[in-house]
Amino acid sequence: MRNEKKSPSGVHAVWALGGCYLLYLAIQLFRGVVTGTSETPALGIVGGGAFVAAGVWLLYRTWSAYRSAVRRNETEEEDRK
């Protein structure tokens, strides 16, 4: 048996929502730059890029944890047989 810590599924839901929200904020920043309403376009581009990177990382981390849990469940089911 492995000594892995299992995190509650609610934690992963919060991480996924955080990733989606960061992507939403990035879209808002980029939209302000494209439409010309941003007072600091350089900051909008840099901040939007950072939010995209962080949002994608959070979503990837959530997806990776989900896939790991699915594999773990499949392995446990096979061990029971």
MARMAR-539332 format. One line per field, with one value per residue (C-alpha): residue number from 0; residue in three letters; chain; z, y, x. Coordinates in nm, 3 decimals. Layout:
# MARMAR-539332
n = c(NUM:...)
res = c(ALA:...)
chain = c(A:...)
zz = c(Z:...)
yy = c(Y:...)
xx = c(X:...)
# end
This chain:
# MARMAR-539332
n = c(0:1:2:3:4:5:6:7:8:9:10:11:12:13:14:15:16:17:18:19:20:21:22:23:24:25:26:27:28:29:30:31:32:33:34:35:36:37:38:39:40:41:42:43:44:45:46:47:48:49:50:51:52:53:54:55:56:57:58:59:60:61:62:63:64:65:66:67:68:69:70:71:72:73:74:75:76:77:78:79:80)
res = c(MET:ARG:ASN:GLU:LYS:LYS:SER:PRO:SER:GLY:VAL:HIS:ALA:VAL:TRP:ALA:LEU:GLY:GLY:CYS:TYR:LEU:LEU:TYR:LEU:ALA:ILE:GLN:LEU:PHE:ARG:GLY:VAL:VAL:THR:GLY:THR:SER:GLU:THR:PRO:ALA:LEU:GLY:ILE:VAL:GLY:GLY:GLY:ALA:PHE:VAL:ALA:ALA:GLY:VAL:TRP:LEU:LEU:TYR:ARG:THR:TRP:SER:ALA:TYR:ARG:SER:ALA:VAL:ARG:ARG:ASN:GLU:THR:GLU:GLU:GLU:ASP:ARG:LYS)
chain = c(A:A:A:A:A:A:A:A:A:A:A:A:A:A:A:A:A:A:A:A:A:A:A:A:A:A:A:A:A:A:A:A:A:A:A:A:A:A:A:A:A:A:A:A:A:A:A:A:A:A:A:A:A:A:A:A:A:A:A:A:A:A:A:A:A:A:A:A:A:A:A:A:A:A:A:A:A:A:A:A:A)
zz = c(0.000:-0.087:0.165:-0.051:0.086:-0.063:-0.087:-0.072:-0.405:-0.293:-0.293:-0.658:-0.742:-0.580:-0.774:-1.099:-1.025:-0.942:-1.274:-1.465:-1.282:-1.364:-1.731:-1.712:-1.564:-1.837:-2.102:-1.938:-1.934:-2.297:-2.400:-2.241:-2.434:-2.767:-2.735:-2.618:-2.285:-2.079:-1.926:-1.906:-2.204:-2.119:-1.771:-1.924:-2.156:-1.890:-1.628:-1.874:-1.972:-1.608:-1.538:-1.839:-1.725:-1.367:-1.478:-1.718:-1.449:-1.199:-1.451:-1.550:-1.184:-1.126:-1.435:-1.333:-0.983:-1.132:-1.368:-1.081:-0.870:-1.156:-1.208:-0.834:-0.823:-1.123:-0.959:-0.630:-0.814:-0.995:-0.665:-0.512:-0.790)
yy = c(0.000:0.343:0.625:0.897:1.182:1.198:1.550:1.610:1.657:1.996:2.132:2.044:2.214:2.535:2.513:2.464:2.761:2.971:2.876:2.967:3.298:3.385:3.311:3.534:3.817:3.772:3.803:4.122:4.269:4.176:4.313:4.647:4.657:4.566:4.812:5.089:5.150:5.039:5.324:5.105:4.866:4.725:4.631:4.479:4.262:4.150:4.096:3.913:3.686:3.611:3.536:3.304:3.118:3.083:2.986:2.721:2.584:2.559:2.383:2.146:2.069:1.994:1.773:1.590:1.524:1.401:1.161:1.037:0.967:0.779:0.566:0.501:0.389:0.161:0.006:-0.047:-0.215:-0.446:-0.533:-0.633:-0.886)
xx = c(0.000:0.128:0.155:0.003:-0.199:-0.545:-0.682:-1.055:-1.230:-1.364:-1.011:-0.972:-1.301:-1.177:-0.848:-1.042:-1.268:-0.962:-0.802:-1.118:-1.142:-0.781:-0.849:-1.157:-0.949:-0.689:-0.958:-1.082:-0.731:-0.667:-1.007:-0.918:-0.591:-0.753:-1.041:-0.809:-0.983:-0.684:-0.485:-0.173:-0.165:0.178:0.057:-0.258:-0.053:0.195:-0.075:-0.298:-0.011:0.065:-0.301:-0.318:-0.008:-0.135:-0.486:-0.359:-0.127:-0.415:-0.638:-0.356:-0.287:-0.655:-0.676:-0.361:-0.498:-0.825:-0.647:-0.430:-0.738:-0.904:-0.593:-0.569:-0.934:-0.882:-0.576:-0.760:-1.048:-0.808:-0.635:-0.970:-1.037)
# end
